[in-house]
Amino acid sequence: MAVKDVPDARIEKATDVLVRVTSTNICGSDLHMYEGRTDVEEGKVLGHENLGEVIEVGPAVDRVKVGDQVCLPFNIACGFCKNCERGFTGFCLTVNPGFAGGAYGYASMGPYSGGQAELLRVPYGDFNCLRLPPDAIEKQNDYVMLADIWPTGYHATELAQVEPGDSVVVWGAGPVGLMAAYSAQLRGASKVMLVDHQPDRLALGESIGAIPVDQSAVDAVEAVLGLTGGEGADKGCECVGWQAHDPAGQERPNTTMNSLVQSVRATGAIGVVGVFVPQDPGGPDELSKDGRIAFDMGLFFQKGLRMGSGQANVKRYNRQLRDLIAAGKAKPSFLVSHELTLDQAAEAYERFDRREDGWTKVVLHP
C-alpha cells in the first residue's frame, strides 16, 4: 500500500457527480486485498466508505447540487435494472457487466476508483448520493458510517430477522460485528452476546451494552447456551467471513458458521455478512481454495434454521439510519479509534491489519 499522485477523478458521463472527499474509512474487507487474498490489480485506488462535498455535477444530474454534503453507498447502482428496482442495489446488473454488483475501489467490482483520494467520481449521482443534513460536517464521523459499516451490520440483523425481545449472538467483534450488536439493540433485542478473542473490541462491545464472550477463555458455544437457559440464541449474525481464525491464530474458514449453527436455537435464523469468496488460492485447505467450507448441514436442517447472506443493499437502510443520527438517537462514531490524514494511510493499513490494540476503525481525512 502506498500513497501516490494519480490523475484527478473527473466527470465522465452526464449522470456523474464529482465529490471532494472529506472522510473515507479503511474497511476490514480492504484487508483482504491488502493481504493478497483477492485478485485486485496493482495500482487500484481503494476506498469504498466515502463522504464529502459535491463540487461538480454532470448535465443530466437534476437532484444533487454543487455544495451538497453527501455520503456514498459502497454499492454503485443504476437505479433502474431489475435488481435495483426491487431494492437489491448491491447486485446491480448495469454497472459491472457480467457480474451482479459494483463498488468503489474493490476487486472484481468494476473499474471504479475508490475514495481514499481527494476526489471521487460518483456514477448515477442522483441515485447514489445520500444528501446529509446541515450538521453533516459536525457529525461526519457518524455519517460516514452510512457508506458501508453500519448498513452492513444492520443488514446482518435484517437477514437474521431480529425482532423486539430476541436474544442475539454476534460472531465477530470487528467493526461489522460491533455495528450488528449496536443494530440488534436498536431493533429491541433483549440480550446481545458478542463473541471474539480481541480484548479491546470486546470491551468496546460491552460499552454499548453487549455481553462479551471471550472465546480464548471459554467455549463460546457453551457460553451462549449458558446465557440462554440452554436453548441457544433466537438469532445469530456472522460478521467474520472466510478468514476466520481460532484464538490460537489458526485460520479455520468454517468455524463461525458452524458455531452459529450450534449456538442458535431450533427454528432460529442466521444473517451472514462476513465476506466469503468463490476462490482463494491462499486458502488453508483444498475446500477453502475453491470457496467452500465443511458446513454442518445436518444440524442446520435438523434444527430448522433459516439463513440469509450477501452484501448489504446500503440504500435500503441508509436514509433511515441517517435520520437516527440527525435526531440524536444513534451515534455510530463510537467505533472510530483513529482519525488520520491520507498521507498516513499506508501505516494505518499495516497497523489495522495487525489488529493492534485499540485499532478498531480508521477514518482518513484527505
Secondary structure as the mmCIF struct_conf table of DSSP 4:
data_model
#
loop_
_struct_conf.conf_type_id
_struct_conf.id
_struct_conf.beg_label_comp_id
_struct_conf.beg_label_asym_id
_struct_conf.beg_label_seq_id
_struct_conf.end_label_comp_id
_struct_conf.end_label_asym_id
_struct_conf.end_label_seq_id
HELX_LH_PP_P HELX_LH_PP_P1 PRO A 7 ALA A 9
BEND BEND1 LYS A 13 LYS A 13
TURN_TY1_P TURN_TY1_P1 ALA A 14 THR A 15
STRN STRN1 VAL A 17 ILE A 26
HELX_LH_PP_P HELX_LH_PP_P2 CYS A 27 CYS A 27
TURN_TY1_P TURN_TY1_P2 GLY A 28 SER A 29
HELX_RH_AL_P HELX_RH_AL_P1 ASP A 30 TYR A 34
TURN_TY1_P TURN_TY1_P3 GLU A 35 GLY A 36
BEND BEND2 THR A 38 THR A 38
HELX_LH_PP_P HELX_LH_PP_P3 VAL A 40 GLU A 41
TURN_TY1_P TURN_TY1_P4 GLU A 42 GLY A 43
STRN STRN2 ASN A 50 VAL A 57
TURN_TY1_P TURN_TY1_P5 PRO A 59 ALA A 60
BEND BEND3 ARG A 63 ARG A 63
TURN_TY1_P TURN_TY1_P6 VAL A 66 GLY A 67
STRN STRN3 GLN A 69 LEU A 72
BEND BEND4 PHE A 74 PHE A 74
STRN STRN4 ASN A 75 ASN A 75
BEND BEND5 GLY A 79 CYS A 81
HELX_RH_AL_P HELX_RH_AL_P2 LYS A 82 GLU A 85
TURN_TY1_P TURN_TY1_P7 ARG A 86 GLY A 87
HELX_RH_3T_P HELX_RH_3T_P1 THR A 89 PHE A 91
BEND BEND6 LEU A 93 ASN A 96
TURN_TY1_P TURN_TY1_P8 PRO A 97 GLY A 98
BEND BEND7 PHE A 99 ALA A 100
STRN STRN5 ALA A 103 ALA A 103
TURN_TY1_P TURN_TY1_P9 TYR A 104 GLY A 105
TURN_TY1_P TURN_TY1_P10 ALA A 107 SER A 108
BEND BEND8 MET A 109 MET A 109
BEND BEND9 PRO A 111 PRO A 111
BEND BEND10 GLY A 115 GLU A 118
STRN STRN6 LEU A 119 VAL A 122
TURN_TY1_P TURN_TY1_P11 PRO A 123 TYR A 124
HELX_RH_AL_P HELX_RH_AL_P3 GLY A 125 ASN A 128
STRN STRN7 LEU A 130 ARG A 131
TURN_TY1_P TURN_TY1_P12 PRO A 134 LYS A 139
HELX_RH_AL_P HELX_RH_AL_P4 GLN A 140 TYR A 143
HELX_RH_3T_P HELX_RH_3T_P2 VAL A 144 ALA A 147
TURN_TY1_P TURN_TY1_P13 ASP A 148 ASP A 148
HELX_RH_AL_P HELX_RH_AL_P5 ILE A 149 LEU A 159
TURN_TY1_P TURN_TY1_P14 ALA A 160 GLN A 161
TURN_TY1_P TURN_TY1_P15 PRO A 164 GLY A 165
STRN STRN8 SER A 167 TRP A 171
BEND BEND11 GLY A 174 GLY A 174
HELX_RH_AL_P HELX_RH_AL_P6 PRO A 175 LEU A 186
TURN_TY1_P TURN_TY1_P16 ARG A 187 GLY A 188
BEND BEND12 SER A 190 SER A 190
STRN STRN9 LYS A 191 ASP A 196
BEND BEND13 HIS A 197 HIS A 197
HELX_RH_AL_P HELX_RH_AL_P7 PRO A 199 SER A 207
TURN_TY1_P TURN_TY1_P17 ILE A 208 GLY A 209
STRN STRN10 ILE A 211 ASP A 214
TURN_TY1_P TURN_TY1_P18 GLN A 215 ALA A 217
BEND BEND14 VAL A 218 VAL A 218
HELX_RH_AL_P HELX_RH_AL_P8 ALA A 220 LEU A 227
TURN_TY1_P TURN_TY1_P19 THR A 228 GLY A 230
BEND BEND15 GLU A 231 GLU A 231
STRN STRN11 ALA A 233 GLU A 238
BEND BEND16 VAL A 240 VAL A 240
TURN_TY1_P TURN_TY1_P20 TRP A 242 GLN A 243
STRN STRN12 HIS A 245 HIS A 245
TURN_TY1_P TURN_TY1_P21 PRO A 247 ALA A 248
BEND BEND17 GLY A 249 GLY A 249
STRN STRN13 GLU A 251 GLU A 251
TURN_TY1_P TURN_TY1_P22 PRO A 253 ASN A 254
HELX_RH_AL_P HELX_RH_AL_P9 THR A 255 SER A 263
STRN STRN14 VAL A 264 VAL A 272
BEND BEND18 GLY A 274 GLY A 274
BEND BEND19 PRO A 278 PRO A 278
TURN_TY1_P TURN_TY1_P23 PRO A 281 GLY A 282
BEND BEND20 PRO A 284 ASP A 285
HELX_RH_AL_P HELX_RH_AL_P10 GLU A 286 LYS A 289
TURN_TY1_P TURN_TY1_P24 ASP A 290 GLY A 291
HELX_RH_AL_P HELX_RH_AL_P11 MET A 297 GLN A 302
TURN_TY1_P TURN_TY1_P25 LYS A 303 GLY A 304
STRN STRN15 ARG A 306 SER A 309
BEND BEND21 GLY A 310 GLY A 310
HELX_RH_3T_P HELX_RH_3T_P3 VAL A 314 ARG A 316
TURN_TY1_P TURN_TY1_P26 TYR A 317 TYR A 317
HELX_RH_AL_P HELX_RH_AL_P12 ASN A 318 ALA A 326
TURN_TY1_P TURN_TY1_P27 ALA A 327 GLY A 328
BEND BEND22 LYS A 329 LYS A 329
HELX_RH_3T_P HELX_RH_3T_P4 PRO A 332 LEU A 335
STRN STRN16 HIS A 338 THR A 341
HELX_RH_3T_P HELX_RH_3T_P5 LEU A 342 GLN A 344
HELX_RH_AL_P HELX_RH_AL_P13 ALA A 345 ASP A 353
TURN_TY1_P TURN_TY1_P28 ARG A 354 ARG A 355
TURN_TY1_P TURN_TY1_P29 ASP A 357 GLY A 358
STRN STRN17 VAL A 362 HIS A 365
#
